């Protein structure tokens, strides 16, 4: 991730190129995720051969090879990474621009993007997952484009939401939550 970010940051690519690269990588990851779901029997056979019965979905999804491919494999997160990279690159490319949206219009866009991300989240997890266990396992990357739009809009335009999210207390909570997340496997083990 760091190498790719450095490569892109070092080049003065046009924002269209970055957005296109991000969209293509996101689409490739979505194809990868659905491909893994489609190939679950073959993945279970490979998990059984390599790691034993514990790596099959039949023994439980939590420890299966399929879960590793969906959740822990860094490749499965590349689409989200590139979308965030595109939002950051677009922000930096247009930061010095005098072009701006009216505050009311940008607030409406941020609200619509946040609302869209929430609607997609609840639709995928509450409606679609009752028909497809696969979607329940891969839903969060599917609404990453809406989250990238929210990140860009909140960073780029002066809106109520951007002022709210940049308040000192929320910034402090964000810093604390990130540092706690880095220790989230260690602390519960110590507590137990």
C-alpha positions, 0 to 999 in steps of 0.5 A: 500500500505504501509503495503504491501510494508513494508511486502515485504521489510522486507522479503528477497524474491527472485526477481522471487517471487516478479516478480511472485507476481506482475504479478499475482496481475497485472493479477487479476486487469486486470480481475477485470477491465474487469469484472467491464466493463462486469458487468456494467448493474449490477453496474449501478443498484447497483449505482442507488439503493445505491446513486440514478440516479447520480451514473449511467453511463446514468447520465454521466460517470464522477460521476458514480459508475463505474468510482469510481470502475475503477479510484478511487478504490485503488484496481484498482491501486494495479496492477500498485503498485505491478509492481512498487514494483517489479521494485524497489525490483529487482533494490535493489536486483541487485544494489550491483551486478557487473553484468552490461549491456553495456551502448549502449545495456542498452540505446537501451533497455530503448529506446525500453521500452519507445517506447513500452509504448508510442506505447501501449498508443497511440494504446489503446487511439487512435485506440482501444478506437474508438471501445471500450469505456471500453478500453478508461476508463481503458487503463492506467493500461494496459500499466503499465508493459512497464512503470515498465520496463522503471523505472527499466532500467533507475534506474539500468543502466547508460544510457543517459536517466538515466543521463537525468532524474537524472539531478538536474533540472528534479529532482527539477521539479519532486519534484515540480510537486509531491507537486503541485499534492498533492494540485491539488484539493485545488488550482483550487478551490481557483482560482475559 
